[in-house]
Amino acid sequence: MGKKIPLIPRRNTLANAFRFVKNPLPVLNEFVEEKGDIFAMYMGGFSKAIFTTDPEIVQYVMQKNNRNYRKSEIQTKMIAQFAGQGLLTSDGNYWLRQRRLIQPGFHKAKLAALSDIMLKVVQESCIDLDKLANSNHAFDLSVEMTKIAFQVVARSLFTTSVSNQELITLSDNIQEIQEYIVQRLRQPYLAPWFYLTGKSKRQFKISKESRAIILRIIQERRASGKSYNDLLDMLLGTRYEDTNEGMTDQQLLDESLILFVAGHETSANALAWAFYLLCKNPDSIEKIRNEYKEVVGNRKVEFSDFPKLKYTTQVIQETMRIYPPAWITDRLANEPDDIKGYHIPKDGMLAIYIYGLHHSKSYWKNPEDFIPERFEKENMKGKPSFAYMPFGGGPRLCIGNNFAMMEMQLVILELLKRYDFKLVANQKIEAMPYVTLQPKNGIQVDITKR
């Protein structure tokens, strides 16, 4: 018979429906507090989903028995209809083939060539930040971090092949499509309204526009025969082991677009949250600056420096614990299964509540406090490996995790070297779970040159 999974009564789900649509985090946190690390609730009033914050269950689903669990249609179809069949949205044998093809391009040795591209982008972004510092006006940190992260991904992917106007178009389009997808997920009953008002049609139009920009870049690069030592070169140079053929233009387009969507959004949000937490903990800023002086000194930061910048890394790790960019993920059971005595039916949905895992009092002492030192090797001993998963886990661990860590280190180091940051007083900072975890109303800061 097995253990019974605690169920949130349908009336409780309905009573919290408005709050859930507005912001699911407080509602889910209450349910975790009430029911524990596994519970089921009705989604959309009919189908049930099993939510968990148990790292043992998560590891079983994501790693130990991952072949029995597939991504839901939310990821493989709804996002894919706009972003295509890239690593994030594909599944099964096709995903495995693509993963094996692309993985070598993200090994640390390959990333060394990208560190100079990243550094140049970050330094160029300081032109705009200097203007903001000179204006004596507050600005939204999350907006500026999105600009920087988008430029980093764009230049790492395409070097010089994309204009600033095209970058703005891509960034705006991706943001609008994301907001639409979130609204469709949380309020599925509005689908007819979106159709009648032309909102759905517009999303496909701007998706087509974005894809056309990227396809042009790919075709021009292929025709040029030139080498730029960027991610697009890496994608163009990959060959399938069985056929020795490369990817088609369509495959290159899908993988490039996924890198754009997944690559800038997560880093931008993590960076905004990092500077927010650093503003609230100025002693950590001084520790980062001192570490930078010891490791790098007055020379240019190099790829070999990043592993030595341990405290800076811990600040990023702690930021992504408190504010995990990917706050939830899901899997569907291909066949019936039993986990820790709980029965999972065929096609049953398991929602892995990453935010809840990262804030669990069972695995984190004072989980709401910002304590980067908790990620020192000694302090992490004995902790379940899946109690912390900012980049996912198992075979589908984010392929760009090392890229993202290097990018975030660079941005934090270069900006703290040049500026002092101060939070604007009396603003309400609220984490809003869209596809990624974003500051709902932004984060207003003042900066001054050092």
Long-range contacts (C-beta under 8 A, 24 or more apart in sequence): 2-338, 2-341, 2-342, 2-343, 3-340, 3-341, 3-342, 5-38, 5-39, 5-40, 5-50, 5-342, 5-343, 6-35, 6-36, 6-38, 6-39, 6-40, 7-39, 7-40, 7-41, 7-48, 8-35, 8-39, 8-40, 8-41, 8-42, 10-42, 10-45, 13-41, 13-42, 13-45, 14-45, 20-186, 21-186, 21-187, 23-430, 23-432, 23-433, 23-440, 24-186, 24-433, 25-327, 25-355, 25-431, 25-433, 28-353, 28-355, 28-356, 29-356, 29-359, 32-353, 32-356, 37-360, 37-362, 38-342, 43-349, 44-188, 47-349, 48-348, 48-349, 49-330, 49-349, 49-350, 49-351, 50-342, 50-344, 50-348, 50-349, 50-350, 50-351, 51-351, 51-353, 51-356, 52-350, 52-351, 52-352, 52-353, 53-353, 53-356, 53-357, 53-360, 54-340, 55-357, 55-363, 55-384, 55-385, 55-386, 55-387, 56-340, 56-384, 56-386, 57-339, 57-340, 57-342, 57-350, 58-352, 58-357, 58-386, 58-389, 58-393, 59-384, 59-385, 59-386, 59-393, 59-394, 60-339, 60-340, 61-331, 61-339, 61-350, 61-352, 62-331, 62-352, 62-386, 62-389, 62-392, 62-393, 62-394, 62-396, 63-386, 63-393, 63-394, 63-395, 65-337, 66-394, 66-395, 66-396, 67-334, 68-333, 68-334, 68-335, 68-337, 69-331, 69-332, 69-333, 69-334, 69-350, 70-331, 70-332, 70-334, 71-330, 71-331, 71-332, 72-330, 72-331, 72-332, 72-349, 74-185, 74-330, 75-330, 78-181, 78-184, 78-185, 79-181, 79-435, 81-204, 81-207, 82-177, 82-181, 82-203, 82-204, 82-207, 83-207, 83-254, 83-257, 83-258, 83-261, 84-211, 84-250, 84-253, 84-254, 84-257, 84-258, 85-251, 85-254, 86-254, 86-255, 86-256, 86-257, 86-258, 86-259, 87-255, 87-258, 87-399, 88-258, 88-261, 88-262, 89-258, 96-395, 97-240, 98-251, 98-255, 99-395, 99-399, 100-241, 101-238, 101-239, 101-240, 101-247, 102-235, 102-238, 102-255, 102-399, 103-399, 104-238, 105-231, 105-234, 105-235, 105-238, 106-399, 106-400, 106-402, 106-403, 107-402, 108-402, 110-234, 111-303, 111-402, 111-403, 111-406, 112-303, 113-229, 114-156, 114-230, 114-231, 114-403, 114-406, 115-302, 115-303, 115-306, 115-406, 115-410, 117-155, 117-156, 117-159, 117-230, 118-152, 118-155, 118-156, 118-406, 118-407, 118-410, 119-300, 119-301, 119-410, 119-414, 120-155, 121-148, 121-151, 121-152, 121-155, 122-148, 122-152, 122-410, 122-411, 122-414, 122-415, 123-414, 124-151, 125-151, 126-414, 126-415, 126-418, 129-415, 129-418, 129-419, 129-447, 130-449, 132-447, 133-419, 133-447, 133-448, 133-449, 136-446, 138-424, 138-444, 138-445, 138-446, 139-444, 139-445, 139-447, 140-442, 140-443, 140-444, 141-272, 141-275, 141-276, 141-421, 141-439, 141-442, 141-443, 141-444, 141-445, 142-268, 142-269, 142-272, 142-438, 142-439, 142-442, 142-443, 143-442, 145-268, 145-269, 145-271, 145-272, 145-275, 145-411, 146-171, 146-264, 146-265, 146-268, 146-272, 147-171, 148-268, 148-271, 148-411, 149-263, 149-264, 149-265, 149-267, 149-268, 149-271, 149-407, 149-411, 150-260, 150-264, 150-268, 152-264, 152-267, 152-407, 152-411, 153-259, 153-260, 153-263, 153-264, 153-267, 154-260, 154-264, 155-230, 156-230, 156-231, 156-403, 157-230, 157-231, 157-232, 157-256, 157-259, 157-260, 157-263, 158-217, 158-221, 158-230, 158-231, 158-232, 159-228, 159-229, 159-230, 159-232, 160-228, 161-217, 161-220, 161-221, 161-228, 161-232, 162-213, 162-217, 166-213, 169-209, 169-210, 169-213, 170-210, 170-213, 170-214, 170-260, 171-264, 173-206, 173-207, 173-209, 173-210, 174-210, 174-260, 174-261, 174-264, 174-265, 176-203, 176-206, 177-203, 177-206, 177-207, 178-261, 178-265, 178-434, 178-435, 179-434, 181-435, 182-434, 182-435, 210-257, 211-253, 211-257, 214-253, 214-256, 214-257, 214-260, 215-249, 215-253, 218-249, 218-252, 218-253, 218-256, 219-249, 222-249, 231-259, 232-256, 259-400, 262-398, 262-400, 263-400, 263-403, 263-404, 265-325, 265-435, 265-436, 266-325, 266-326, 266-398, 266-404, 266-436, 267-325, 267-404, 267-407, 267-408, 269-323, 269-325, 269-436, 269-437, 269-438, 269-439, 270-316, 270-319, 270-320, 270-323, 270-325, 270-390, 270-404, 270-408, 271-408, 271-411, 271-412, 272-438, 272-439, 272-443, 273-319, 273-322, 273-323, 273-437, 273-439, 274-315, 274-316, 274-319, 274-408, 274-412, 275-412, 275-415, 275-421, 275-443, 275-445, 276-423, 276-429, 276-439, 276-443, 277-315, 277-318, 277-319, 277-322, 277-370, 278-315, 278-412, 278-416, 278-421, 279-421, 279-422, 279-423, 279-445, 280-370, 280-423, 281-370, 284-315, 284-370, 284-372, 285-416, 285-421, 287-311, 288-312, 288-315, 288-412, 288-413, 288-416, 289-416, 289-417, 292-413, 292-416, 292-417, 296-413, 301-410, 301-413, 301-414, 303-406, 306-405, 306-406, 306-409, 309-409, 309-413, 311-372, 312-409, 312-412, 312-413, 313-375, 313-405, 313-409, 314-372, 314-373, 314-374, 314-375, 314-376, 315-372, 315-412, 316-405, 316-408, 316-409, 316-412, 317-372, 317-375, 317-388, 317-390, 318-370, 318-371, 318-372, 318-374, 318-375, 320-358, 320-390, 321-358, 321-364, 321-388, 321-390, 322-358, 322-359, 322-368, 322-370, 323-431, 323-437, 324-354, 324-355, 324-358, 324-389, 324-390, 324-437, 325-390, 325-436, 325-437, 326-354, 326-390, 326-391, 326-392, 326-436, 326-437, 327-353, 327-354, 327-355, 327-433, 327-436, 327-437, 328-352, 328-353, 328-354, 328-355, 328-433, 329-354, 329-392, 354-389, 354-390, 355-433, 355-437, 357-386, 357-387, 357-388, 357-389, 358-387, 358-388, 358-390, 360-387, 363-387, 417-450, 418-449, 418-450, 419-447, 419-448, 419-449, 419-450, 420-447, 420-448, 420-450, 421-445, 421-446, 421-447, 422-446, 422-447, 422-448
